Amino acid sequence: MAEQDNEYAVEYSDASFWQKAKTVAINAGKDVIGKGLQCYYVLQEEDVPKWAKATVVGALGYFISPIDAIPDITPIVGYTDDLGVMTLALATVAIHVTDDVKAKVKAKLVDLFGA
């Protein structure tokens, strides 16, 4: 799927990802933010093919978008759809979730949530 074919891809930018991640970190939790960070760091890798980047951009755009299947303001379940979309995207591009990506995610989660 090309990036322009994904309606949520237009929602994605580095700045919008970091704004959303920092704003919702506590409410969304480590699982959701961790999947978002995995997507983000996979996207930053130079050797990831365009189709994989398009998949990740769509998932991150869905996470960032205020319009999704379950509104993010819904208590407890508000981020389950975001988690599902990012998990599916990561399963699709799993070969590109390298040890380096995992290390970056781990370090950033400590930075955002503490130990």
ABEGO torsion letter per residue (X at the ends): XBAAABAAAAABBAAAAAAAAAAAAAAAEAAAAAAAAAAAAAAABAABBAAAAAAAAAAAAAAABABBABBAABBGAAAAAAAAAAAAAAAAAAAABBAAAAAAAAAAAAAAAEX
